[in-house]
Amino acid sequence: MEKNDVVIVGGGLSGLACAYKLAEKDLQVIVVERGDFPGSKNVTGGRLYMMPITEIAGDMLDGAPFERKVVRERWSLLGEENSVSIDLTSENFRKKEHSFTVLRATFDRWLADKLTEKGIFVIPKYRVDDLLWEGDKVVGVRAGTEEIFANVVVASDGVLSFLGEKAGLKPKMDPANYAVGIKEVIELPEEKINDRFNVQSGEGVAHLFLGDVTKGLFGGGFLYTNKESVSLGIVVGIKALMGRTPGLEAHTLMEAFKERYELKTLIKDGHLSEYSAHVIPEGGLNGISRIYGNGIILTGDAAGFALNMGVTVRGMEFAIASGIIGAEAILRAKEADDYSEKSLSSYETRLKETFVLQDLQTCRNMPAYLDNEVFFDLYPRSIPDLAEKIMWFDKGPKERIGKTLWDNMKASGLLSLKSLVELYRIKNL
């Protein structure tokens, strides 16, 4: 029976990063991917924060095919027929390698090609059906009638990780900890993107939307500029959708979003080149259970490493870091010739020393805080209405701005006890 050092299930960022690190030490590694190629099954809004992983990644991302450096941040509150936006620009975003937009189909294939150069091949169209066991220890995977034995299985098989479930590390899916995301990639000439978003070549915009985009449900919309396309999509909480108005579906929200005035001019004459849907982890630290066992570790989305901070959503840097740190734990286990749960616990120990679990710990209250209609209904509906009334000049004298503010804040509920309590709770975030 031939036994490999490691079999990695999933050719996404965490799996590929893990393989890259292991390749540096000449371990015998197999990466299997159920999609047609790495990145074909991966759906992300498209943004990677670089500074948290610069030291961890080393030279792994040198020459990476980034789309644009994000130099502008925009947030919009959408009412039914109006909106209010905040636009942030900073020279720091231009001068530093802060964050970049990414197309995963391109990015993941590039990283897989780097693995090939190191002698590790990703086997595409390979669906793993089960784990192989020897007592209480995972010793490989089964795909149909084929068995692959390994000292360690790295489950990088995505947010619904069935390997994590089969290993007894992940509980059954709790709808409160997940959302459904829909993304479209719309092709536009580079010059049009530069003009419409007021950026130069190589520079980009990250734009998040709250409110009417999800009809007041937990979630929001996003837009990221790429070199010659924009990534546009929505995210809606699964629990919120389960209690929705009949007939309200994620795909209908997406179509209505694209018809908004705020978007129509930005994507006008664009060509739809990609449509995808995906489940997204939203539980934060509370959505993470066990991430290692006897002969197995979980990385990336499979482990639940994603963070919705309200003003931005993070995931790719968590995936890359967890893959690399997972590889380091495996290397320590190989040195000790011990692949037990106790030996692999160094994986979690090291994660606690990095931004991965530290940031999740810092923002542990965020999911509960965001699970509130004031952020997705009251504020997005009331604030644009208030701004519009302040700026509306009709026949007759204009009333005092203070009176307009006070009367409308009272009438809308912005001064309600519930709204004020939520504002007070910000100190706990």
C-alpha positions in Angstrom: 0.0 0.0 0.0 1.6 3.2 -1.2 1.1 6.0 1.3 1.5 9.7 0.6 2.6 12.3 3.1 -0.5 14.5 2.5 -3.7 14.5 0.3 -5.3 17.9 0.0 -9.0 17.9 -1.0 -9.9 21.1 -2.7 -7.9 23.3 -5.1 -8.9 26.6 -3.7 -6.6 29.2 -2.0 -6.2 27.4 1.3 -5.5 24.0 -0.3 -3.1 25.4 -2.9 -1.3 27.5 -0.3 -0.9 24.5 1.9 0.5 22.5 -1.0 2.9 25.3 -1.9 4.4 25.3 1.6 4.7 21.5 1.7 6.4 21.5 -1.7 9.2 23.6 -0.2 10.2 20.5 1.9 9.7 17.9 -0.8 6.8 16.1 0.8 4.8 13.7 -1.4 1.6 15.6 -1.8 -1.5 15.0 -3.9 -4.1 17.8 -4.5 -7.5 16.8 -5.8 -10.1 19.2 -7.1 -13.7 18.4 -8.1 -13.9 21.3 -10.6 -12.7 21.4 -14.1 -9.7 23.4 -12.9 -8.6 25.3 -9.7 -10.8 28.3 -9.3 -13.7 27.0 -11.4 -15.8 26.3 -8.3 -14.6 29.2 -6.3 -16.9 32.2 -5.9 -15.7 35.3 -4.1 -16.5 39.0 -4.3 -12.9 39.4 -5.4 -10.7 41.2 -2.8 -7.5 40.2 -1.1 -6.0 42.1 1.8 -2.3 41.7 1.4 -0.7 43.3 4.4 -1.8 40.7 6.9 -0.2 37.9 4.9 2.9 39.5 3.5 5.3 37.8 6.0 3.3 34.5 6.2 3.1 34.1 2.4 6.8 34.9 1.7 7.4 34.7 -2.0 4.4 32.7 -2.8 2.4 35.6 -4.3 5.3 37.2 -6.2 4.1 38.0 -9.7 0.5 37.2 -8.8 -2.2 38.2 -11.4 -3.9 40.8 -9.4 -6.6 42.8 -11.2 -6.5 46.3 -9.6 -5.1 47.9 -6.5 -8.1 49.2 -4.4 -7.7 53.0 -4.0 -11.3 54.0 -3.4 -13.8 52.6 -0.8 -17.5 53.3 -1.2 -20.5 52.4 1.0 -24.1 53.1 -0.1 -27.3 53.0 1.9 -30.1 52.2 -0.6 -33.7 53.3 0.0 -36.5 52.3 -2.4 -35.9 55.3 -4.7 -32.9 57.1 -3.2 -29.5 56.5 -1.7 -26.7 58.0 0.3 -23.1 57.2 -0.2 -19.7 57.7 1.5 -16.6 57.8 -0.7 -13.2 57.3 0.9 -9.9 57.9 -0.9 -6.4 57.9 0.6 -2.9 58.2 -0.7 -2.0 55.4 1.7 -4.1 53.1 -0.5 -2.1 54.1 -3.5 1.4 54.0 -1.9 1.1 50.7 -0.1 0.3 47.2 -1.2 -2.9 47.2 0.8 -5.6 45.3 -1.1 -6.2 44.0 -4.6 -9.2 42.8 -6.6 -8.9 39.2 -7.8 -10.6 36.9 -10.3 -10.4 33.5 -8.7 -10.5 31.5 -12.0 -7.4 33.3 -13.1 -5.7 33.6 -9.7 -6.1 30.0 -8.6 -5.0 28.6 -11.9 -1.8 30.7 -11.7 -1.1 29.4 -8.2 -1.7 25.8 -9.4 0.8 26.4 -12.2 3.4 27.4 -9.6 2.8 24.1 -7.8 3.4 22.3 -11.1 6.7 24.0 -11.3 7.5 22.6 -7.9 6.5 19.0 -8.9 3.0 19.0 -7.4 0.1 18.4 -9.7 -3.6 19.2 -9.0 -5.8 16.5 -10.3 -9.0 18.1 -11.6 -12.5 16.6 -12.0 -11.8 14.3 -9.0 -14.7 13.9 -6.6 -13.9 12.5 -3.1 -16.7 10.4 -1.7 -15.5 9.5 1.8 -12.6 9.3 4.3 -10.5 6.2 5.0 -10.2 5.2 8.6 -7.8 3.1 10.6 -9.5 2.9 14.0 -10.2 6.5 15.1 -7.5 7.9 12.7 -8.1 9.3 9.2 -5.6 7.7 6.8 -6.8 8.8 3.4 -9.8 9.4 1.1 -11.9 7.3 -1.2 -13.1 8.4 -4.7 -15.3 5.8 -6.2 -13.3 2.5 -6.1 -10.0 4.3 -5.8 -8.3 4.8 -2.5 -5.6 7.4 -1.7 -3.7 6.8 1.6 -1.9 9.6 3.4 -0.5 10.5 6.8 -2.7 13.6 6.8 -5.8 14.7 5.0 -6.2 18.4 4.5 -9.9 19.2 4.1 -10.0 22.3 2.0 -13.3 21.3 0.4 -15.3 24.5 1.0 -17.8 26.0 3.3 -20.1 23.0 3.5 -17.1 20.6 4.0 -18.6 17.1 4.0 -15.2 15.8 5.0 -15.3 17.9 8.1 -18.7 16.5 8.9 -17.6 12.9 8.3 -14.6 13.4 10.5 -16.9 14.6 13.3 -15.3 18.1 13.3 -18.2 20.1 11.9 -21.7 20.0 13.1 -24.7 19.9 10.8 -25.3 23.2 9.0 -27.0 26.0 11.1 -28.7 28.4 8.6 -27.9 31.3 11.0 -24.2 30.9 10.3 -24.4 31.0 6.5 -25.5 33.2 3.6 -26.0 32.6 -0.1 -24.0 34.7 -2.5 -24.6 35.4 -6.2 -21.9 36.9 -8.4 -21.8 38.1 -12.0 -18.6 39.1 -13.8 -19.5 41.8 -16.4 -16.9 42.6 -19.0 -16.2 46.3 -19.9 -13.3 47.9 -21.7 -10.5 49.1 -19.4 -11.0 52.7 -20.5 -14.7 52.7 -19.6 -14.0 51.3 -16.2 -11.4 54.0 -15.6 -13.8 56.8 -16.7 -16.9 55.5 -14.9 -15.2 54.9 -11.6 -12.8 57.8 -11.8 -9.6 55.8 -11.4 -6.4 55.3 -13.4 -5.3 52.0 -15.0 -4.3 49.5 -12.3 -6.4 51.3 -9.7 -9.8 50.1 -8.5 -12.9 50.6 -6.4 -14.5 48.4 -3.7 -18.2 49.3 -3.3 -20.6 47.8 -0.7 -24.4 48.4 -0.6 -27.0 47.9 2.2 -30.7 48.2 2.4 -33.1 47.9 -0.5 -30.6 45.6 -2.3 -31.8 42.8 0.0 -35.2 44.3 0.8 -34.1 44.9 4.4 -32.9 41.3 4.9 -29.5 40.5 6.4 -26.9 40.9 3.6 -25.9 43.4 1.0 -24.5 44.0 -2.4 -20.9 44.4 -3.7 -19.1 45.7 -6.7 -15.3 45.3 -7.4 -13.5 46.6 -10.4 -11.2 44.3 -12.3 -8.9 45.2 -15.2 -11.5 44.7 -17.9 -14.6 43.7 -15.9 -16.6 44.3 -12.7 -17.5 41.7 -10.2 -21.1 42.4 -9.1 -23.2 40.5 -6.6 -25.4 40.1 -3.6 -25.2 38.2 -0.3 -28.3 37.3 1.7 -28.5 35.4 5.0 -30.0 31.9 4.6 -31.9 32.3 7.9 -33.3 35.6 6.7 -34.4 34.1 3.4 -36.1 31.3 5.1 -38.4 33.8 6.8 -38.8 36.0 3.8 -41.9 37.2 2.0 -43.1 34.4 -0.4 -41.6 34.9 -3.8 -38.5 36.8 -2.6 -35.5 34.8 -3.9 -31.8 35.7 -4.1 -31.8 35.7 -7.9 -34.8 38.1 -8.1 -32.9 40.4 -5.7 -29.9 40.3 -8.0 -31.9 41.3 -11.0 -33.6 44.1 -9.2 -30.2 45.3 -7.9 -28.8 45.5 -11.4 -31.8 47.7 -12.4 -30.9 50.3 -9.7 -30.0 53.7 -11.1 -26.9 53.7 -9.0 -25.6 50.7 -11.0 -27.2 50.9 -14.4 -24.8 53.6 -15.7 -21.8 51.8 -14.3 -22.5 48.5 -16.0 -24.2 49.9 -19.2 -23.2 48.0 -22.4 -21.3 45.4 -20.4 -21.2 41.7 -21.4 -22.0 39.0 -18.8 -19.1 36.5 -18.9 -19.7 34.6 -15.6 -22.5 33.8 -13.3 -22.1 31.8 -10.1 -23.7 31.1 -6.7 -22.1 29.9 -3.5 -22.8 29.4 0.2 -20.7 31.8 2.5 -19.8 31.4 6.1 -21.2 34.2 8.3 -20.8 32.8 11.8 -17.5 34.3 12.6 -15.7 32.8 15.6 -18.9 31.3 16.8 -19.3 29.4 13.5 -16.0 27.6 14.0 -15.9 24.3 15.8 -13.0 21.8 15.7 -10.4 22.3 13.0 -8.1 19.3 13.5 -8.3 15.7 14.5 -6.4 12.4 14.2 -4.8 12.6 10.8 -6.9 15.5 9.5 -7.1 19.4 9.5 -9.6 21.8 8.1 -8.5 25.0 6.3 -10.1 28.1 4.7 -13.9 28.1 4.3 -14.1 24.4 5.4 -12.9 25.6 8.8 -15.2 28.6 8.8 -12.4 31.2 8.4 -14.3 34.2 7.1 -15.1 37.6 8.7 -18.0 40.0 7.9 -16.9 43.2 9.6 -20.0 45.2 8.4 -17.8 47.7 6.4 -15.9 44.9 4.6 -15.9 41.2 4.2 -12.7 39.2 4.5 -11.9 35.6 3.5 -9.1 35.1 1.0 -6.2 36.2 3.3 -7.7 33.9 6.0 -7.7 31.0 3.5 -4.1 31.6 2.4 -2.8 32.0 6.0 -4.6 28.9 7.3 -3.3 26.8 4.4 0.3 27.8 5.1 0.0 27.5 8.9 -1.7 24.1 8.4 1.3 23.0 6.3 3.7 24.1 9.0 1.8 22.0 11.6 2.0 19.0 9.2 5.8 19.5 8.8 6.2 19.5 12.6 4.1 16.3 12.8 6.2 14.6 10.2 9.4 15.5 12.1 8.0 13.9 15.1 6.4 11.0 13.1 3.2 11.7 15.0 0.0 12.6 13.1 -2.3 12.4 16.1 -4.8 15.0 17.2 -2.5 16.1 19.9 0.4 16.5 17.5 -1.7 18.5 14.9 -3.0 20.8 17.7 -0.1 23.0 16.9 -2.2 24.2 13.9 -4.7 25.9 16.2 -2.0 27.1 18.6 -0.2 28.9 15.7 -3.4 30.3 14.3 -4.1 31.9 17.7 -0.7 33.8 17.3 -1.7 35.3 14.0 -4.4 37.6 12.7 -6.6 34.7 11.7 -8.0 33.8 15.1 -7.0 37.1 16.7 -9.2 39.1 14.3 -12.0 36.6 14.6 -11.7 36.9 18.4 -11.7 40.7 18.2 -14.8 40.7 16.1 -16.6 37.8 17.8 -19.6 40.0 18.6 -20.1 41.2 15.1 -22.4 38.5 13.8 -24.8 38.9 16.7 -24.6 42.7 16.3 -25.4 42.6 12.6 -28.3 40.2 13.1 -30.6 43.2 13.4 -33.0 44.8 11.0 -32.0 48.4 11.9 -28.8 48.0 9.8 -30.5 46.5 6.8 -33.9 48.2 6.9 -34.2 51.2 9.3 -31.0 53.0 8.6 -30.8 52.4 4.8 -34.4 53.4 4.5 -34.5 56.4 6.8 -31.1 58.1 6.3 -31.6 58.6 2.5 -35.1 59.9 3.1 -33.8 62.4 5.7 -31.0 63.6 3.4 -33.5 64.0 0.5 -35.8 66.1 2.7 -33.0 68.4 3.8 -32.0 69.0 0.2 -35.5 69.4 -1.2 -36.6 72.9 -2.0 -40.3 73.4 -2.8 -42.6 76.3 -3.1 -42.8 78.4 0.0 -40.2 79.0 2.8 -37.8 76.3 3.8 -38.2 75.1 7.4 -35.2 75.0 9.7 -32.8 72.2 9.1 -32.9 71.4 12.8 -36.7 70.9 12.7 -36.4 68.7 9.6 -33.8 66.6 11.3 -35.6 66.2 14.5 -39.1 65.6 13.1 -37.9 63.0 10.6 -35.6 61.2 13.0 -38.5 60.8 15.4 -41.0 59.8 12.7 -38.6 57.3 11.1 -37.6 55.5 14.3 -34.0 56.7 14.3 -34.5 58.1 17.8 -36.4 55.0 19.0 -35.1 53.2 22.0 -34.2 50.2 19.9 -32.1 52.3 17.5 -30.3 54.1 20.3 -29.6 50.9 22.1 -28.0 49.5 19.0 -25.9 52.6 18.6 -24.8 52.1 22.2 -23.8 48.5 21.6 -21.2 49.7 19.1 -18.7 50.1 21.9 -18.7 46.2 22.3 -17.6 45.6 18.7 
